[in-house]
Amino acid sequence: MLVGAATFALYLASLAPSLTWAHQGADGGELLAAAMTNGVPHPPGYPLYTFLLQGWLELVGLLAPGSDIAWRGNLLSALFAAGSAGLTVPVIGSLLARQPLRWLWASLGGLLWAVSPLLWSQAIITEVYSLHALLVILLAWSALVKPQRLWYVVLSAALGVAHHLTFVLLLPAALYALATGQSGRRRWVRPVGALLLGMSLGALLYLRIPLVAGNGPPPVNWGYADNWQGFWWLVSGAAYRGYLFSTGGSAFFPRVAAWAYTVTMQYTPAGLAIALAGLADWDRSSPRLRNFALLWIVPVSIYAIAYYTRDSEIYLLPVVWMMAVWLTVGLAVIGAWLQRRFTLQPRWNALLWTALGLAGILALTAGRWSALALREDREARDYLSQSAQVLEPDSILVTLGDAETFSVWYGVWASGDLSRHAPGLVPLNDSLYQFDWYRRLQRELHPAIPAIDQSAADVVAANVGKRAIYFAELPPWVAREQLEQVGPLWKLKP
């Protein structure tokens, strides 16, 4: 509880005050717009997160009616991430059951996990990964701390699969931990059954997607999944398959180097060395834990290396968490050796390591504050406010990139900032017109606009002189001399 509260205080102090593009957080505007409109966010649809975000936005809206909607979403991420730090403590405490001062070490481990840049960056923005981190650790807790109570495994597997599909990469490690913690020839049967049941229950939550997709339809409605084709396109991540194993041989080693850099810089090279000492201790004294750890990190690492996107490092959150566990084990082993070597009294040993551990964590926090804290971040907010000042009622706004697109969606369908200044604004994404479902969705939302179900270029050509037309970025199919810059946008000249 103390570790969770301290972590939440850190995240609250560094929380983004509103919509942000920092820390690969451009998706936040879309997630909030989907929640506010009861829609479907980008693949695979995130049914659990959307459901929780909807309830949270409503609850905080009742408690603080004037609060910023994006701030509410950021706060939910901080709550999830702080919960993951708190839950880390009993996991590490159980792994250090034979060590003196195990709760001291476990508390330090929870705080180390809390200040890792990868978790911290996702804890202060509206994104899906802080909930992913919490569910990952819930799976480890159920497999390592409560292996005899398989309903915990069922619950964690169900929630994890209902949230983020990369969760399945951790299930072999959980199965191994559960089966090897028992004896008998049938020791694999019940864990396999528990995990299969959990995955089946989690899959049921994806039924939310077709239920809401055809209801209206909502304006944020990826895949327009009221039919099997759209549903499978969404939940299978068909739009992103091209990123997997697309690097080629020349990019393989740079990707491995990027993986190594991300892993090393979470706890500094010295921390990595101590973490490897913890792994070495497991290799010597507990091969079962060693095998569990390798099964935990290898599939996720392979996926992060093979999935070639700008934010693929975020998928390494389970690896970074395991490093925090190894680091804590390494510190405990070193502390026990020093106590024996210098015959320190347990009380003085506890005080010494508490002081050293807290000093190290404070040093990491202070050193990373300027790079991670978002209290003064205003880029996305300024973009929306400046756009609202120049947009006209009933205008068409064409976007291309994620940051601008999702910010506009947030301003139209979540906060309403753009809708209040420019009622009747029609946001169109040029990149999404390649998909049949998007053209169908625009036809349903705006049936009176000519050529709305063809392409962004056709919409512009058919509506010149009828509506004001703006662009968030310069599209290749419009000549530069046809546009004039107004604020952060470009307006098509009459």
C-alpha positions in Angstrom: 0.0 0.0 0.0 2.8 2.4 0.9 4.7 1.6 -2.3 1.6 2.1 -4.4 0.7 5.4 -2.7 4.3 6.7 -3.1 4.3 5.7 -6.8 0.9 7.4 -7.4 2.2 10.6 -5.8 5.1 10.6 -8.1 2.9 10.1 -11.2 0.4 12.6 -10.0 3.2 15.2 -9.7 4.4 14.5 -13.2 1.1 13.9 -14.9 0.2 15.5 -18.2 -2.4 18.1 -17.5 -4.4 17.5 -20.6 -4.1 15.9 -24.1 -0.5 15.1 -25.0 1.6 13.8 -27.8 4.5 13.0 -25.6 5.9 9.5 -24.9 4.3 8.1 -28.0 0.9 9.1 -26.6 -0.9 10.4 -29.7 -3.4 7.5 -29.4 -4.8 9.1 -26.3 -7.1 11.4 -28.2 -8.6 8.5 -30.1 -9.0 6.4 -27.0 -10.8 9.2 -25.2 -13.0 9.9 -28.2 -13.9 6.2 -28.5 -14.8 6.1 -24.8 -16.9 9.2 -24.9 -18.9 8.1 -28.0 -19.2 4.4 -27.0 -17.1 3.6 -30.0 -14.4 1.2 -31.0 -10.7 2.2 -30.9 -7.9 1.0 -33.2 -7.1 -2.7 -33.5 -7.6 -4.9 -31.7 -10.4 -2.8 -30.2 -9.3 -2.9 -26.5 -12.7 -3.9 -25.1 -11.6 -4.1 -21.4 -9.7 -0.8 -21.4 -12.5 1.1 -23.3 -15.1 -0.2 -20.8 -13.0 0.8 -17.8 -12.1 4.2 -19.3 -15.8 4.9 -19.9 -16.7 4.2 -16.3 -13.7 6.2 -15.0 -14.5 9.2 -17.1 -18.1 9.2 -15.8 -17.1 8.7 -12.2 -14.5 11.5 -12.2 -16.9 13.7 -14.1 -19.4 13.3 -11.2 -16.7 14.0 -8.6 -15.0 16.8 -10.5 -17.5 18.1 -13.1 -15.2 20.7 -14.6 -12.1 18.6 -14.9 -10.4 18.1 -18.2 -11.4 14.9 -19.9 -7.9 14.0 -21.1 -6.6 14.7 -17.5 -9.1 12.1 -16.2 -7.7 9.5 -18.7 -4.1 10.4 -17.7 -5.1 9.9 -14.0 -6.5 6.4 -14.7 -3.1 5.4 -16.3 -1.4 6.7 -13.1 -3.7 4.6 -11.0 -3.1 1.4 -13.0 0.7 1.9 -13.0 0.8 2.6 -9.3 -1.2 -0.5 -8.7 1.4 -2.5 -10.7 4.2 -1.1 -8.4 2.2 -2.1 -5.3 1.5 -5.6 -6.6 5.2 -6.1 -7.4 5.9 -6.0 -3.7 4.2 -9.3 -2.7 5.5 -11.0 -5.8 9.1 -10.2 -4.9 8.5 -10.8 -1.2 7.3 -14.4 -2.0 10.4 -15.0 -4.2 12.7 -13.8 -1.4 11.0 -15.9 1.3 14.3 -17.2 2.7 16.0 -13.8 2.7 16.2 -11.6 5.8 14.7 -8.2 5.2 12.6 -9.5 2.4 9.9 -6.9 2.7 12.5 -4.2 2.6 14.0 -5.6 -0.6 10.5 -6.1 -2.1 9.5 -2.5 -1.4 12.7 -1.3 -3.1 11.9 -3.5 -6.0 8.4 -2.1 -6.4 9.9 1.5 -6.3 12.6 0.6 -8.9 9.9 -0.7 -11.2 7.9 2.5 -10.7 10.8 4.8 -11.8 11.7 2.8 -14.9 11.4 5.2 -17.8 9.2 2.8 -19.8 6.6 2.4 -17.1 6.8 6.0 -16.0 6.3 7.4 -19.5 3.1 5.4 -19.9 1.8 6.1 -16.4 1.2 9.8 -17.0 -0.6 9.8 -20.4 -3.8 8.2 -21.6 -2.7 4.9 -23.1 -3.4 1.2 -22.8 0.0 0.1 -21.5 -0.3 0.9 -17.8 -3.3 -1.4 -17.5 -1.3 -3.9 -19.5 1.6 -3.6 -16.9 -0.9 -4.2 -14.1 -2.4 -7.3 -15.7 1.0 -8.7 -16.5 2.1 -8.5 -12.9 -1.3 -9.9 -11.8 -0.5 -13.0 -14.0 2.9 -13.3 -12.3 1.4 -13.0 -8.9 -1.3 -15.6 -9.6 1.3 -18.0 -11.1 4.1 -17.5 -8.5 2.4 -16.5 -5.3 -1.0 -18.2 -5.5 -0.4 -21.2 -7.7 -2.8 -23.4 -5.8 -5.7 -21.1 -6.4 -6.3 -21.5 -10.1 -9.2 -19.1 -10.2 -6.7 -16.3 -9.8 -5.0 -17.6 -12.9 -8.4 -17.8 -14.7 -9.1 -14.2 -13.8 -5.7 -12.8 -14.7 -5.7 -14.6 -18.1 -9.2 -13.5 -18.9 -8.5 -9.8 -18.1 -5.2 -9.9 -19.9 -6.5 -11.5 -23.1 -9.5 -9.1 -23.1 -7.1 -6.1 -23.0 -3.9 -6.7 -25.1 -3.2 -9.7 -27.3 0.5 -9.6 -26.6 -0.5 -10.9 -23.2 -0.6 -14.4 -24.7 3.2 -14.4 -25.1 3.4 -14.6 -21.3 1.1 -17.6 -20.9 3.8 -20.3 -21.6 5.8 -18.9 -18.6 2.7 -18.9 -16.4 1.9 -22.5 -17.4 5.4 -23.6 -16.7 5.4 -22.0 -13.2 2.0 -23.5 -12.4 2.8 -27.0 -13.6 6.3 -27.2 -12.0 4.9 -26.0 -8.7 3.0 -29.2 -8.4 3.8 -32.9 -8.5 2.3 -35.9 -10.3 1.9 -37.0 -13.9 -1.3 -34.9 -14.4 0.2 -31.7 -13.0 -0.1 -29.9 -16.4 -3.8 -30.7 -16.8 -5.4 -28.3 -14.4 -3.1 -25.3 -15.3 -3.8 -25.8 -19.0 -7.5 -26.0 -18.3 -7.3 -22.8 -16.2 -5.5 -20.8 -18.8 -7.8 -22.0 -21.6 -10.8 -21.1 -19.5 -9.4 -17.7 -18.8 -8.6 -17.1 -22.5 -12.1 -18.1 -23.5 -13.7 -15.8 -20.9 -11.5 -13.0 -22.1 -12.4 -13.6 -25.7 -16.1 -13.1 -24.8 -15.5 -9.5 -23.9 -14.7 -8.8 -27.6 -18.4 -9.3 -28.2 -18.7 -5.7 -27.1 -17.2 -4.6 -30.5 -20.0 -5.8 -32.8 -22.6 -4.8 -30.3 -21.6 -1.2 -30.4 -20.2 -1.0 -33.9 -23.7 -1.0 -35.5 -25.3 1.2 -32.9 -25.6 4.5 -34.5 -22.9 4.0 -35.7 -20.4 5.7 -33.4 -18.0 8.1 -35.2 -14.9 6.3 -33.8 -15.6 2.9 -35.2 -12.5 1.1 -36.5 -13.4 -1.8 -38.8 -17.1 -1.0 -38.6 -17.2 -4.5 -37.1 -20.9 -5.3 -37.2 -20.0 -8.1 -39.6 -17.5 -11.0 -39.4 -15.1 -9.5 -42.0 -14.8 -6.2 -40.1 -14.6 -7.9 -36.8 -11.8 -10.2 -37.8 -9.9 -7.4 -39.5 -10.0 -5.5 -36.2 -9.2 -8.1 -33.6 -6.6 -9.8 -35.7 -4.7 -6.6 -36.3 -4.7 -7.1 -40.0 -3.8 -3.4 -40.6 -0.5 -3.9 -38.7 0.6 -7.3 -40.0 3.0 -5.6 -42.4 5.1 -4.4 -39.5 5.8 -7.9 -38.3 9.1 -9.4 -39.6 9.4 -6.5 -42.1 12.8 -5.3 -41.1 14.8 -7.6 -43.3 18.4 -8.8 -42.7 20.0 -5.4 -42.8 17.8 -4.0 -40.0 18.0 -7.0 -37.7 21.1 -6.0 -35.8 20.0 -2.3 -35.4 16.7 -3.7 -33.9 18.7 -5.9 -31.5 20.8 -2.9 -30.6 17.7 -0.9 -29.9 16.4 -3.7 -27.7 19.7 -3.8 -25.8 19.7 0.0 -25.3 16.1 0.1 -24.0 16.9 -2.8 -21.6 20.1 -1.3 -20.4 18.9 2.3 -19.8 16.0 1.3 -17.6 18.1 0.9 -14.5 21.5 2.1 -15.8 24.4 -0.3 -16.8 25.2 -0.8 -13.1 21.7 -1.8 -12.4 21.8 -4.2 -15.3 24.9 -5.8 -13.9 23.2 -6.3 -10.5 20.1 -7.7 -12.3 22.3 -10.2 -14.1 23.7 -11.2 -10.7 20.2 -11.9 -9.5 19.6 -14.0 -12.6 22.8 -15.9 -11.9 21.7 -16.6 -8.3 18.5 -18.1 -9.7 20.6 -20.1 -12.2 22.5 -21.5 -9.3 19.9 -22.0 -6.6 16.5 -22.1 -8.4 16.5 -23.4 -12.0 12.7 -23.3 -12.0 12.6 -19.6 -11.5 15.4 -19.2 -14.1 13.4 -21.1 -16.7 10.2 -19.2 -15.8 12.1 -15.9 -16.3 13.5 -16.9 -19.6 10.1 -18.1 -20.9 8.8 -14.7 -19.7 11.2 -12.4 -21.5 12.2 -14.3 -24.7 8.9 -14.4 -26.6 8.2 -10.7 -25.7 11.7 -9.7 -26.8 11.5 -11.5 -30.1 8.1 -9.8 -30.8 9.5 -6.4 -29.9 12.5 -6.9 -32.2 10.4 -8.3 -35.1 7.6 -5.8 -34.8 9.0 -2.8 -36.7 7.2 0.3 -35.4 8.3 3.5 -33.7 6.8 2.5 -30.4 7.6 -1.2 -30.3 9.9 -0.7 -27.3 6.8 -0.3 -25.2 6.1 -4.0 -25.6 9.2 -4.6 -23.5 7.3 -3.7 -20.3 7.2 -7.3 -19.0 10.9 -7.6 -19.7 11.7 -4.4 -17.7 9.5 -5.7 -14.9 11.4 -9.0 -14.8 14.7 -6.9 -14.7 13.4 -5.1 -11.6 12.8 -8.5 -10.0 16.3 -9.7 -10.9 17.8 -6.4 -9.7 16.1 -6.8 -6.3 17.3 -10.4 -6.0 20.8 -9.3 -6.8 20.7 -6.5 -4.2 19.4 -9.0 -1.6 22.2 -11.5 -2.4 24.8 -8.8 -2.2 23.3 -7.4 1.1 23.3 -10.9 2.7 26.9 -11.5 1.6 28.0 -8.1 3.1 26.2 -8.8 6.3 28.1 -12.1 6.7 31.3 -10.7 5.5 31.4 -7.8 7.9 29.2 -9.3 10.6 26.8 -6.4 10.6 23.8 -6.4 13.0 20.5 -7.0 11.1 19.2 -3.6 12.3 22.2 -1.7 11.0 22.2 -3.7 7.8 18.5 -2.9 7.3 19.1 0.8 7.9 22.1 0.8 5.6 20.3 -0.8 2.6 17.2 1.3 3.2 19.3 4.5 3.0 21.3 3.3 0.0 18.2 2.0 -1.9 16.1 5.1 -1.3 19.1 7.3 -2.3 19.5 5.4 -5.5 15.8 5.6 -6.4 15.7 9.3 -5.6 18.7 9.8 -7.8 17.1 8.0 -10.7 13.9 10.0 -10.2 15.7 13.3 -10.1 17.8 12.5 -13.1 14.8 11.4 -15.2 12.4 14.1 -14.1 13.1 16.7 -16.8 12.9 14.1 -19.6 9.7 12.3 -18.4 7.6 14.8 -16.4 4.8 16.4 -18.4 3.4 19.0 -16.0 4.2 21.8 -18.5 3.4 19.9 -21.7 1.1 22.1 -23.9 1.8 21.1 -27.5 -1.3 19.1 -28.2 -3.5 21.6 -26.3 -2.1 24.5 -28.1 -2.7 22.8 -31.4 -6.3 22.3 -30.7 -6.9 25.8 -29.3 -5.2 27.4 -32.3 -7.1 25.2 -34.7 -10.4 26.1 -33.1 -9.7 29.8 -33.6 -9.4 29.5 -37.4 -11.9 26.7 -38.3 -15.3 27.7 -39.7 -18.7 26.1 -39.1 -19.6 23.2 -41.4 -16.0 23.1 -42.7 -14.1 19.9 -43.8 -10.8 19.2 -42.1 -8.6 16.6 -43.8 -5.9 15.0 -41.6 -3.2 12.4 -42.4 -1.0 11.6 -39.3 -2.0 10.0 -36.0 -1.2 13.0 -33.8 -3.3 15.5 -35.7 -6.1 13.1 -36.5 -6.6 11.8 -33.0 -6.4 15.3 -31.5 -9.1 16.5 -33.9 -11.2 13.5 -33.0 -10.8 14.4 -29.3 -11.7 18.0 -29.9 -14.8 17.1 -31.9 -16.2 14.0 -30.0 -14.6 14.0 -26.6 -13.9 17.5 -25.2 -16.1 19.3 -27.7 -13.6 22.2 -28.0 -13.6 22.1 -31.8 -17.3 21.4 -32.1 -18.2 24.5 -30.0 -16.1 26.8 -32.1 -16.9 25.2 -35.5 -20.2 23.4 -35.3 -20.8 20.9 -38.1 -17.1 20.3 -38.6 -16.4 17.2 -40.6 -13.0 15.5 -39.8 -11.7 13.2 -42.5 -8.6 11.0 -42.5 -7.0 10.7 -45.9 -5.0 7.6 -44.8 -8.0 5.7 -43.7 -9.8 6.1 -47.0 -7.9 3.0 -48.2 -10.3 0.8 -46.2 -13.8 -0.1 -47.2 -15.1 0.1 -43.7 -13.9 3.7 -43.4 -15.7 4.8 -46.6 -18.8 3.0 -45.4 -18.6 4.7 -42.1 -18.3 8.2 -43.6 -21.3 7.4 -45.8 -23.4 6.6 -42.8 -22.2 9.6 -40.8 -22.4 12.2 -43.5 -24.8 11.1 -46.2 -25.5 14.6 -47.5 -21.9 15.4 -48.4 -21.0 14.7 -52.0 -18.4 12.0 -52.7 -18.0 11.3 -49.0 -17.6 7.5 -49.6 -15.0 7.8 -52.4 -11.7 9.5 -51.3 -10.6 12.6 -49.5 -9.5 14.1 -52.8 -12.9 13.4 -54.3 -14.6 15.0 -51.3 -12.4 18.1 -51.6 -13.1 18.4 -55.4 -16.9 18.0 -54.9 -17.2 20.5 -52.1 -15.0 23.4 -53.3 -17.0 26.5 -52.9 -19.7 24.8 -50.8 -17.7 24.3 -47.6 -14.5 25.7 -46.2 -11.8 23.1 -46.5 -8.8 22.8 -44.3 -5.8 20.5 -44.1 -3.8 19.5 -41.0 -0.9 18.5 -43.2 0.1 19.1 -46.8 -1.3 16.2 -48.9 0.6 15.2 -52.0 -2.5 15.6 -54.2 -3.0 19.4 -53.5 -0.6 21.9 -55.0 1.1 24.1 -52.4 0.0 27.3 -54.2 -3.6 26.3 -53.7 -3.2 26.6 -49.9 -2.7 29.3 -47.5 -1.6 28.7 -43.9 -3.9 29.8 -41.2 -2.7 29.1 -37.7 -1.5 25.4 -37.6 -3.7 24.5 -40.6 -3.8 25.1 -44.3 -6.9 26.4 -46.0 -7.9 25.7 -49.6 -8.1 29.0 -51.4 -11.5 29.7 -53.1 
